[in-house]
Amino acid sequence: MTYELYYWPTIQGRGEFVRLALEEAGADYIDVARESEGVAVMMRMMEHADHLPFAPPFLKDGETIIGQTAAILLYLGARHDLAPKDPAGGLWTHQIQLTISDFVAEAHDSHHPVGVGLYYEDQKQEALKRAQEFRDDRIPKFLHWFETILARNPSGDSYLVGKSLTYVDLSLFQAVEGLSYAFPKAARRALKKAPRVAALHDAVAERSRIKSYLASQRRIPFNEEGIFRRYPELDG
């Protein structure tokens, strides 16, 4: 059965973490909101679903609707060999994904620290302060944690969990991509101290399905409407 992914059609955002998993799995899916009248279809789904999603992304698999990026990836990981099959391994993978979600939220808040409904220009001074802390403290702290997870993986440092790729490897790749777009100078400095994270990012980019996807029109370019936004003054 073909999956239906519901997310905004002009940004990568949180939906991109799901797209990467679907692409790596070789799963059949429709990016619904990018179809004709797709946004209207998505909004109707949000209004009338039995289990109402709070916001996109959400995934429809037959009669099942799953919201929240981490929950969607938990669902897909179990079905497409993108997570360990043992309960402890699956829970550990989910924990890492939730930490990536925290990281992504902080990246967003670096340019919108006061309110998501306000324009960047309305909170620029606050963003300058928030972005400095994010650059100097938070990016290094998160990347150090991921670097430690890779170093301590009993199966080797090629992956975050186990001896094969999981959805959290894809998600960390996307987080590094986003940081490299929004904070190129800060990301470059931080990645020098996290060589395993950098190597994982590069390895994911070379996987055949991911490489093909990144070169395709299905991959929406980064822009200043999504989570990761390039404002040079925030990069210090």
N, C-alpha and C positions, 0 to 999 in steps of 0.2 A: 504494500500500500504506500502511496506517495505521501510524504509528510507535507504539512502546510505550515510555513513559518510566517509569523505576523510581526513585522517591525517596520519602522519608518523607512521610506524608500530612497532617501537622499543622504543618509549618514550610515557610517559603520556602527558606532555606538555599541550598546550591549548586545545587539543582535549579531554582531560580527563574531563573537565567541561561539555562538551557535552555528553560524554559517561555516566556520572553520571545521567544526566537528562533523557536520553533515558532508562537507566536501572531502575530508580525509576518509570518512567511512564509505564514500562512493554511494551515498544514499540518494534516492530519488526525492526531490523536494521542490516545492513551489514557493518562491518568495512573494507572497500574496500581494502585499502592498505595492509591489513594483509592476503588477499587472494592471490592465485597464480597469478603472474604478476600484482598484484594490484597497485604497485607503478607506473608502466608504464601507467596503466589505469588512475591513478590520474593525472599524468603529462599531458596526452593528454587532460583530462578534463580542466585543467588549461589553456591550449593553445587554446582550441576551443570553450569554453563556450561563449554564447552571453554576459553574464555579468561576465567578467573575475574575479575570485578571486585573490587577491594579493598574498595570501599564504594560505596553509591549517591552520586550519580546514575549510572545507565547507561541507554543507549538501545538498543532492539532495532529493527532495520530488516530484516525478513525473517529471514535466518539470521545476519546481522551484529550483533554486540553490541559497543558502544563504551562504555568507562568513562572517567572523568575529565572534568570539565566542559570544560576547554580543548580536549580531543580531540573531544568531542561537537560543540562549536561549530565546530571546524575542518571536521568532516564535514558538518554542516548548512549551513555557510556556502557551501561549494562547490556544494551542490545546490539552494540557494534564493536565489541572487544576494545573499547577505549577506556576501560577501567578494570582493575583486578576483580576476579570473581568471588574471592573470599570476603566475608563481611567486614573484617578489620581493614583490609586493603581498600575496599570501597569507601569506607568511612574516612580513612586517612586522605584519600583522593578528594573526597568532598570537602574535607577541612581545608585542604590547600586551595581549592577553588573559592571557598568563602573568603580566604585571606586575599586572594587575587581580587575578589569583588571589593574588599575594603580598600585595596591599593587603587583600584580604578575610581572608586568614589572620591578618594583624596585627590587624585589627578583632576577630576572634574571640579572639585571645590577650590582648586588653586586659582581658577579663573572666575568662579562664581561663589565666593565665600559668604556673601550676605544673603542672597536669595536667587533661586533658580528662575523666578519670574521676572527678574530685573535684567536689563542689558549689561554687558560687560562694562561699558562706559559709565554706568551708574555706580559701579563698585570697584573702579580701577585702583584706587588708592589702597583699599583693603586687599585687593588681589595681589598687589605688589608685595605686601607683607606676607600674605599666605603663601605665595609662590616661593618666596625666599626660604621659608621654613621647609616647604616641600622639597625644594632643590637640595638644600644643605643637610637636612636631617632625615626626612621621610623616604626619599628615593634610596639613599644609601642603606637605611635600616631595612626596608623591604627587600632590596636586592641581596643584602647580606644574609637574610633569612633564607631566601631561595637558594643562594649559593651553598649555605650550610646543609640544606635538605639534599641537594645534589651530592655533596661531598659525603654525606652519611648514608646514602642509599646503599644497602648491603649488596645490591645487584650491580653496582657501578654508577658512575656519575654521568652517564649519558642521558638519563631520564630522572624525573622527579620521583616517580614511583615504579618499583619493579624493574624489569629488564626490557620492557617494550613501551612504545609511545602510549600515553593516555591523554585524555582531554585536557588535563591541567598543563601538559607540555604545550599544547596548542594555545591555551589561554595565556600562558606566560610569554610565549612568542608574540601574541597580539599586544600584550601590555608593553613589551619592549619596543615593538613597532610604534605604538602610540607615543611612548615617551620620547623616542628618537625623532618623531615628528614635532611634538609640542615643545620639547626641551632638548634640542640637539646637543647643546654644549654640556648641560648637566648630565644627560644620559651618557654621553661619551665618557665623561669623568667617572661616573659611577660604575659603568660596565668594565672599565679597566681594573677595578677592584673585585669584579665578579666574573672572572673568565669562564667559569662553567656555565653561567647563565648566558653569556654571549655566545658560547659554543652551541648551546642548546637552541638558541634563537636561529643561528645560522644553519644548523642541521634541519630544523623544521622547515625553513624556507626552501630547502633543496629537496624535500620529499616530493615525489612526482605529482601527486594530486594537488598538493598545496602550491607547488610551483606553477602548475597549470592554472589554478584558480587565481593566484596573484597576478598573473599576466592577462587574465580575461576581463571582460566588461562586467562580470558578476561582482568583482571586487570594486566597491565604491571607494573613490579616493578620499583620503582624510580632508577635512574642511573645517571651517570655523563655526560649524553648527553642531558638531558632535561632542563627545567626551573630551577627546584630545584636541586642543586648539593651539595653533601657533601664534602667540603674541610675543614678538622678540623681546619686549621689555620685561617679560616674566622669566626669561631664560637667564637673566643676570649678565 
